[in-house]
Amino acid sequence: ASCLTAFGHLIAPGWIKHHGTTTVASHCFLPFGIAKKLGLERPSRPATTTPQDMTAPSVFVVTSGTGTTTATITWFTTEHADSQVAYGTTTSYGSVTALNSGMTFLHSVTITGLAPATTYHFQVKSRDASGNLGTSADGTFTTKSLPDTAAPVLSALSVSGLGSTTATISWATDEPATSKVYVASGTSLDLATADAVLNTDLVTNHAITVGGLSASTTYSFAVRSQDAAGNTATSGTSSFVTGL
């Protein structure tokens, strides 16, 4: 059946008396007062529904900054979402940070308790308010090494090639380091005033030839090596006698 009047139009007084209420289709959208007078229920308009969000956030990793035992991962998403990072020394990860449930576009998570000088894999995770999970591709970072505070270890100190005016002093270190020899005539050695010969190459096997010596003379000497981090080791005082 079709409506006898357009939606919102009034029915003239007396019309119902002549035509009866049965002529008015029950599906017509009549004004509430008239529908009530006719004894008809005014149907409600169809309910509107919001489409369900089925799209996961897109994830874009921006940076990964590292310390010796920490790493900070920063990323952004295309919609508000929470923040979490899975990490480990393989692509299986094995560890995950605590969930930050704050909903945001820009995310930053700091991972702690890492091993120095170690490469880690990571994947960021962000879930939107509808529960859709967005993840990044696998990424990697390498933590920094601990500062080098250990001086080189000196060993195998020896004197060779003794002549009347020269001597070659050799030694070894357990890491690359410079080579320096202090030498002075006599049985005592003051490093502040002694002659010194320096080679700045970083090596583990050291050999310095000292020239300009006097024949048949006792000389005291010491060696010193410094590594790339500036740690220095100095030997005790030793001596040799030049040839005739």
C-alpha positions in Angstrom: 0.0 0.0 0.0 1.1 3.6 -0.6 0.8 6.5 1.8 -2.1 8.8 1.1 -0.1 11.9 2.3 3.5 12.9 2.0 5.6 12.6 5.1 4.8 15.4 7.4 1.6 16.5 5.7 -1.5 16.9 7.8 -4.8 15.0 7.1 -7.7 17.5 6.9 -10.3 17.3 9.7 -13.2 15.1 8.8 -11.2 13.1 6.3 -10.9 10.1 8.6 -14.7 10.3 9.3 -15.4 9.8 5.6 -12.6 7.4 4.7 -11.9 5.5 7.8 -8.5 4.7 9.4 -8.0 1.5 7.5 -7.3 3.5 4.4 -4.1 4.9 6.0 -1.2 2.4 5.4 0.5 1.5 8.6 3.9 2.1 7.2 3.2 5.8 6.4 5.3 8.3 8.4 2.6 10.3 9.9 3.0 13.1 12.5 3.0 11.5 15.9 -0.3 13.2 17.0 -2.2 12.0 13.9 -0.7 8.5 14.1 -1.8 8.3 17.7 -5.3 9.5 16.9 -5.6 6.9 14.1 -4.4 4.3 16.5 -1.4 3.5 14.3 2.2 3.0 15.5 4.5 5.4 13.7 7.4 3.2 12.5 10.9 4.3 13.5 13.5 5.2 10.9 16.1 2.5 10.1 18.9 2.6 12.7 22.3 3.7 11.4 25.4 1.7 12.3 29.1 2.7 12.2 31.2 0.3 10.0 33.5 -1.8 12.1 37.2 -0.8 11.9 39.0 -3.8 10.4 42.2 -2.1 9.3 45.5 -2.5 11.3 47.7 0.6 11.8 50.5 1.0 9.4 53.9 1.1 11.2 57.0 3.1 10.2 60.2 2.7 12.3 62.1 5.9 12.5 65.2 5.3 14.6 66.9 2.9 16.9 69.5 4.4 19.3 71.8 2.3 21.4 73.9 2.4 24.5 76.0 -0.4 26.0 73.0 -2.1 27.7 70.0 -0.2 26.3 68.3 0.6 23.0 65.5 3.1 22.2 63.2 2.3 19.3 61.1 5.1 17.8 58.2 4.7 15.3 55.0 6.2 14.2 51.6 4.8 13.1 48.9 6.0 10.8 46.3 6.0 13.7 46.3 6.1 17.4 47.6 2.8 18.8 49.5 1.3 21.8 53.3 0.5 21.9 55.3 -2.7 22.4 58.6 -4.2 21.1 59.6 -7.8 20.7 63.4 -8.3 20.7 66.1 -11.0 20.9 69.3 -12.2 19.4 67.5 -14.1 16.6 64.4 -13.5 14.5 62.4 -15.6 17.0 62.9 -12.7 19.5 62.0 -14.3 22.7 61.5 -11.2 24.8 58.9 -8.4 24.7 58.7 -5.0 26.5 55.9 -4.1 28.8 52.8 -2.9 26.9 52.3 0.9 26.9 48.6 1.2 26.5 48.7 4.9 25.8 47.1 5.6 22.3 49.3 7.8 20.2 50.7 8.3 16.7 54.4 8.7 17.8 55.9 5.8 19.8 59.1 5.4 21.7 60.2 2.3 23.8 63.5 1.9 25.6 64.8 -1.7 26.0 67.0 -2.3 29.0 69.2 -5.1 30.3 71.0 -5.8 27.0 74.5 -7.2 26.6 77.2 -4.9 25.4 78.6 -5.2 21.8 75.7 -7.5 20.8 73.4 -7.5 17.7 69.7 -7.8 18.4 66.6 -8.3 16.2 63.4 -6.4 17.0 59.9 -5.9 15.8 57.5 -3.2 16.9 53.8 -3.8 17.6 50.9 -1.3 17.7 47.3 -2.2 18.3 44.5 0.3 17.6 41.3 0.8 19.7 39.4 -1.8 17.6 42.1 -4.4 18.4 43.7 -4.4 14.9 47.4 -5.2 15.3 50.1 -3.6 13.1 53.7 -4.8 13.1 57.0 -3.7 11.5 59.4 -5.8 9.5 62.3 -7.3 11.4 65.0 -4.8 12.3 68.4 -5.0 14.0 70.6 -2.9 16.2 73.9 -3.4 17.9 74.7 -2.3 21.4 77.9 -0.4 22.1 81.0 -1.9 23.6 82.0 -1.1 27.2 84.6 1.6 27.5 88.2 0.3 27.4 89.8 1.1 30.7 92.4 -1.7 30.7 96.1 -0.8 30.0 98.1 -3.0 27.6 99.9 -5.9 29.2 103.6 -5.8 28.6 105.6 -9.0 28.1 108.8 -10.5 26.5 111.0 -7.5 27.2 114.5 -8.0 25.7 117.6 -6.3 24.4 119.3 -7.4 21.2 121.6 -6.1 18.5 124.0 -4.6 21.1 126.8 -2.6 19.4 129.1 0.1 20.6 126.5 2.8 19.9 123.2 1.1 19.3 120.8 -1.3 21.0 117.4 -2.7 19.9 114.8 -3.1 22.6 111.8 -5.4 22.0 108.6 -6.3 23.8 105.0 -7.5 23.2 101.6 -6.2 24.2 98.2 -8.0 24.4 96.5 -5.3 22.3 97.6 -2.9 19.6 99.5 0.0 21.2 102.3 2.6 20.6 106.0 1.9 21.3 108.2 4.2 23.4 111.6 3.6 25.0 113.2 5.8 27.7 117.0 5.5 28.0 119.7 7.2 30.1 123.3 6.4 31.0 123.9 5.0 34.4 122.0 2.7 36.8 119.0 5.0 37.5 116.3 6.3 35.2 114.2 9.5 35.5 111.5 9.3 32.8 111.1 13.1 33.0 114.6 13.8 31.8 115.6 10.6 30.0 116.0 10.5 26.2 112.9 8.9 24.5 112.2 7.3 21.1 108.5 7.0 20.1 106.7 5.0 17.4 103.0 5.9 17.2 102.0 2.9 15.2 99.5 0.6 17.0 101.1 -2.8 17.1 101.4 -5.8 19.4 105.1 -6.7 18.6 107.3 -3.7 19.4 111.0 -3.0 18.5 112.8 0.3 19.0 116.5 0.8 18.0 118.3 3.4 20.1 121.3 5.0 18.6 123.9 7.6 19.6 125.1 5.6 22.6 128.6 5.4 24.0 130.7 2.3 23.9 131.2 0.1 27.0 128.6 2.1 28.9 125.8 1.0 31.2 122.4 2.3 30.2 119.1 2.1 32.1 115.8 1.9 30.1 112.1 1.4 30.4 109.4 0.9 27.8 105.9 2.4 27.5 102.9 1.5 25.4 99.5 3.3 25.0 96.4 1.8 23.4 93.8 3.5 21.3 91.7 4.4 24.3 94.6 6.2 26.0 95.4 3.5 28.6 99.1 3.4 29.3 101.5 0.7 30.6 105.1 1.4 31.6 107.7 -1.3 32.4 110.1 -1.3 35.3 113.7 -0.1 34.8 116.1 -2.5 33.2 119.7 -2.1 32.0 122.2 -3.1 29.3 125.9 -2.5 28.5 127.0 -1.4 25.1 129.9 -3.1 23.3 133.4 -2.0 22.8 
